[in-house]
Amino acid sequence: MGEWMRRHGRSIYGCTQAPAQYHAPQDCRLTWKPRTRRLYVHVFAWPFEHLHLDGLAGKVEYAQLLSDASEVPAGLGREAGFQLKTWARGTLTLKLPVRKPKSPSR
């Protein structure tokens, strides 16, 4: 538990329940840090490649996996790794790796 909190504590400490306009995808929970206006998505069942976030299209400037600090770059294109992409109207889709990244050990 200590290692998890070291890596993910910023998504817990100083956070509250996400505002009502944000809806958690299936098998996810949301936390919100009002001071920094950051929304955290806690994924309990790793999705196959895509995570759809309703109502967030055009509202996200940056996305990152806290487990290994890898960035989900904004924009479309042929970049390797992750992408932010809007598929359905108003829905932001994160293109994630098929397998959940392993957290680096100390």
C-alpha angles and dihedrals in degrees: 000000000000093000091048092051091047090057100034105026093109088065090057111030112077091007131122136186110301117259115269094253090068116079123199117229118236113293092014137103127202131219126185131207105204095191093060097024090233125153118207123201114206108202114204098174113036109234124226103260101309135068113188118207111192117218096012101097109128093006101087121084098174139010129191139173107237092203094070103002092243113156126234097214120221118244139038129276145090097307114142117243123017133007138189110225137168111221107157122036108278093001123115113208120202113205104216131183113272090239122050109252115248116242110244113246122235 
